């Protein structure tokens, strides 16, 4: 009997179902070793039964055994020396139970992997949040240090305080300049100014009054993003007054007087 007739005989289905004797199992095993197509057919039968079992786990499988039995009976003429053996369903139950256990195990493994992935994602999120918190704490400490240093500067006797009042374009605006003549620094408290429109910046001017001579000290490009609205600039001029105007981004060579927001005169020293 060649391999095709052997496959068509139906004995391989009995082998997979576990319904053959030990001697018959050995004969099938020998055919599997001799003919790769027989081995492939056995693997295909096992795969088909596994898929069918998974898809119809709650259904009655009596029809499956009846179909196999009918096929074997129709093939008896081909394999006369192999009698049709009644299927022992109770023996095959253990094989299906094994497959079911394998499916349950695989499902549990997939669930465990998904759970592990979720846990790793949560750990990474906690780690990121912790790093962000560390940065916030560091920034807060830096801000406190800067504020403390600024207070120490502002409390020295050499600091000149110049209040700047609102002008016609913005009467409610106000600011304050703290001028440290010994270090040629000024500190600007601009909390009383509104956020500039898009494309505009505040420009700081040192003024000589007679004749009126403005000198730019720079622009405040990060006014909107700065939280405390305190800025420091260099000022080596003999300033008699300070003014703040609203200018196009990048600043202007001379102040736009129609956009003068605040102005303050340096008090004469006794």
Wavefront OBJ file of the C-alpha trace (Angstrom):
o trace
v 0.000 0.000 0.000
v 1.451 3.335 -1.002
v 1.288 6.525 1.092
v -1.775 7.940 -0.709
v -3.819 4.794 -0.112
v -2.606 4.720 3.475
v -3.724 8.332 4.048
v -7.088 7.638 2.371
v -7.671 4.577 4.556
v -8.649 6.640 7.593
v -6.215 4.977 9.977
v -4.440 8.283 10.598
v -7.639 9.774 12.056
v -7.807 6.794 14.445
v -4.169 7.315 15.358
v -4.762 10.986 16.211
v -7.898 10.080 18.187
v -5.900 7.560 20.234
v -8.096 4.612 19.218
v -5.409 2.211 17.925
v -3.604 -0.584 19.691
v 0.043 -0.279 20.613
v 1.059 -2.424 17.624
v -1.066 -0.371 15.246
v 0.391 2.860 16.660
v 3.882 1.496 15.967
v 2.890 0.694 12.366
v 1.557 4.226 11.854
v 4.695 5.672 13.412
v 6.820 3.647 10.991
v 4.826 4.981 8.030
v 5.283 8.515 9.354
v 9.046 7.995 9.455
v 9.069 6.506 5.961
v 6.728 8.971 4.231
v 6.945 12.714 5.004
v 3.472 13.174 3.466
v 2.045 10.808 6.081
v 3.710 12.816 8.839
v 2.285 16.039 7.348
v -1.215 14.521 7.183
v -1.062 13.578 10.876
v -0.026 17.133 11.772
v -2.830 18.527 9.625
v -5.428 16.270 11.304
v -4.231 17.308 14.775
v -4.319 20.997 13.822
v -7.832 20.678 12.388
v -9.127 18.992 15.536
v -7.480 21.641 17.781
v -9.107 24.438 15.774
v -12.465 22.682 15.789
v -12.237 22.072 19.529
v -11.443 25.726 20.238
v -14.281 26.958 18.010
v -16.956 24.576 19.330
v -15.842 23.976 22.908
v -19.417 23.944 24.263
v -20.916 21.900 21.435
v -21.575 18.146 21.234
v -18.728 16.426 19.358
v -20.634 13.187 18.672
v -21.026 14.175 15.009
v -17.250 14.421 14.631
v -16.725 10.834 15.771
v -19.610 9.596 13.592
v -18.022 11.284 10.553
v -14.651 9.630 11.256
v -16.335 6.273 11.789
v -18.264 6.602 8.521
v -15.053 7.456 6.656
v -13.313 4.428 8.089
v -16.213 2.143 7.130
v -16.186 3.479 3.541
v -12.430 2.867 3.350
v -12.564 -0.734 4.599
v -12.329 -2.025 1.014
v -8.977 -0.266 0.614
v -7.440 -1.548 3.859
v -8.883 -5.050 4.265
v -6.252 -6.064 6.750
v -7.186 -3.219 9.061
v -10.584 -3.796 10.716
v -12.822 -0.917 11.629
v -12.376 -0.356 15.340
v -15.210 1.337 17.227
v -14.120 4.696 18.601
v -13.673 4.863 22.314
v -14.818 8.393 23.023
v -13.953 8.231 26.672
v -10.262 7.729 25.788
v -10.162 10.734 23.448
v -11.659 12.982 26.109
v -8.284 13.089 27.832
v -6.596 14.217 24.615
v -9.117 17.070 24.207
v -8.718 17.925 27.867
v -5.002 18.298 27.240
v -5.652 20.601 24.314
v -8.098 22.631 26.387
v -5.504 22.912 29.155
v -2.948 24.074 26.598
v -5.365 26.729 25.335
v -6.057 27.888 28.907
v -2.328 28.002 29.608
v -1.665 30.006 26.432
v -4.463 32.424 27.313
v -3.039 32.856 30.797
v 0.424 33.439 29.354
v -0.863 36.132 26.985
v -2.748 37.784 29.848
v 0.404 37.710 31.998
v 2.439 39.309 29.219
v -0.167 42.041 28.741
v -0.272 42.635 32.496
v 3.518 42.848 32.601
v 3.494 45.343 29.729
v 0.886 47.509 31.503
v 2.901 47.366 34.725
v 6.078 48.431 32.935
v 4.190 51.328 31.341
v 2.906 52.440 34.760
v 6.415 52.226 36.223
v 7.759 54.360 33.377
v 4.982 56.913 33.936
v 5.772 57.099 37.668
v 9.466 57.490 36.846
v 8.714 60.345 34.414
v 6.449 62.064 36.942
v 9.144 61.743 39.600
v 11.742 63.312 37.315
v 9.343 66.145 36.484
v 8.713 66.724 40.208
v 12.460 66.802 40.874
v 12.858 69.458 38.187
v 10.013 71.495 39.679
v 11.574 71.296 43.148
v 14.966 72.288 41.735
v 13.385 75.199 39.858
v 11.500 76.317 42.976
v 14.692 76.215 45.025
v 16.499 78.174 42.312
v 13.699 80.736 42.231
v 13.820 81.090 46.012
v 17.576 81.568 45.884
v 17.238 84.194 43.148
v 14.479 85.976 45.063
v 16.556 86.001 48.221
v 19.555 87.433 46.360
v 17.357 90.079 44.741
v 15.930 91.127 48.118
v 19.439 91.476 49.518
v 20.334 93.753 46.593
v 17.191 95.870 46.865
v 17.718 96.408 50.604
v 21.171 97.930 50.244
v 21.468 101.663 50.877
v 22.987 102.327 47.454
v 19.820 101.312 45.591
v 17.803 104.155 44.016
v 14.069 103.393 43.701
v 12.268 105.091 40.801
v 8.476 104.624 40.480
v 7.092 104.815 36.927
v 3.516 105.984 36.501
v 1.056 105.204 33.712
v 0.834 107.539 30.726
v -1.924 108.521 28.290
v -1.920 105.303 26.261
v -2.297 103.181 29.423
v -3.121 105.246 32.526
v -3.503 102.214 34.808
v -0.036 100.846 34.028
v 2.804 101.196 36.510
v 6.311 99.870 37.074
v 9.305 100.366 39.314
v 13.024 100.651 38.626
v 15.670 99.764 41.243
v 18.980 101.259 40.158
v 22.227 100.012 41.648
v 24.698 102.687 40.569
v 27.643 100.878 42.106
v 27.211 97.880 39.771
v 25.492 99.692 36.869
v 22.499 97.340 37.131
v 18.810 98.120 37.164
v 16.085 95.777 38.343
v 12.655 96.232 36.788
v 9.424 95.269 38.506
v 6.947 95.215 35.599
v 4.035 93.496 37.310
v 1.849 96.530 36.574
v 2.132 96.255 32.789
v -0.346 94.317 30.621
v 0.841 91.554 28.311
v 2.025 93.115 25.041
v 0.128 92.303 21.826
v 1.538 89.735 19.423
v 4.554 91.083 17.553
v 5.214 93.782 20.162
v 7.708 94.099 23.042
v 8.376 96.518 25.871
v 11.540 98.587 25.424
v 13.286 100.264 28.373
v 14.800 103.749 27.987
v 17.280 105.750 30.036
v 16.524 109.461 29.601
v 18.480 112.673 29.889
v 15.967 115.482 30.262
v 17.712 118.606 28.996
v 17.864 118.175 26.143
v 15.686 115.075 26.006
v 18.032 112.245 25.029
v 16.800 108.645 25.121
v 19.168 105.669 25.322
v 17.829 102.148 24.876
v 18.617 99.717 27.677
v 17.078 96.767 25.836
v 13.792 95.002 25.223
v 11.862 92.527 27.383
v 11.345 89.669 24.924
v 10.168 87.099 27.495
v 7.678 89.299 29.324
v 4.668 87.012 28.736
v 6.393 83.781 29.801
v 8.077 85.211 32.894
v 5.985 84.573 36.014
v 7.352 87.112 38.501
v 7.821 89.931 35.926
v 11.140 91.022 37.467
v 13.972 91.692 35.023
v 17.516 93.023 35.262
v 19.410 95.128 32.710
v 22.731 96.959 32.486
v 22.675 100.731 32.807
v 25.935 102.688 32.747
v 24.184 105.977 31.898
v 23.720 109.033 34.082
v 19.975 108.570 33.916
v 17.651 111.360 34.942
v 14.485 109.415 34.135
v 13.302 106.032 32.863
v 10.549 105.265 30.390
v 8.924 102.165 28.928
v 7.415 102.112 25.445
v 5.668 99.460 23.368
v 7.691 98.760 20.207
v 7.766 96.250 17.328
v 9.553 92.962 18.073
v 13.292 93.579 18.145
v 12.939 97.135 19.417
v 13.316 100.610 17.884
v 16.185 103.087 17.537
v 14.129 105.792 19.196
v 11.067 105.594 21.468
v 7.573 105.737 20.001
v 6.153 108.435 22.244
v 2.553 107.609 21.293
v 3.206 104.187 22.889
v 4.812 105.483 26.110
v 3.317 103.264 28.826
v 5.193 104.422 31.943
v 7.563 107.238 32.882
v 9.408 108.127 36.070
v 11.971 110.752 37.069
v 14.992 109.918 39.240
v 14.745 111.913 42.460
v 17.539 114.395 43.025
v 19.998 113.325 45.711
v 20.392 115.774 48.579
l 1 2 3 4 5 6 7 8 9 10 11 12 13 14 15 16 17 18 19 20 21 22 23 24 25 26 27 28 29 30 31 32 33 34 35 36 37 38 39 40 41 42 43 44 45 46 47 48 49 50 51 52 53 54 55 56 57 58 59 60 61 62 63 64 65 66 67 68 69 70 71 72 73 74 75 76 77 78 79 80 81 82 83 84 85 86 87 88 89 90 91 92 93 94 95 96 97 98 99 100 101 102 103 104 105 106 107 108 109 110 111 112 113 114 115 116 117 118 119 120 121 122 123 124 125 126 127 128 129 130 131 132 133 134 135 136 137 138 139 140 141 142 143 144 145 146 147 148 149 150 151 152 153 154 155 156 157 158 159 160 161 162 163 164 165 166 167 168 169 170 171 172 173 174 175 176 177 178 179 180 181 182 183 184 185 186 187 188 189 190 191 192 193 194 195 196 197 198 199 200 201 202 203 204 205 206 207 208 209 210 211 212 213 214 215 216 217 218 219 220 221 222 223 224 225 226 227 228 229 230 231 232 233 234 235 236 237 238 239 240 241 242 243 244 245 246 247 248 249 250 251 252 253 254 255 256 257 258 259 260 261 262 263 264 265 266 267 268 269 270
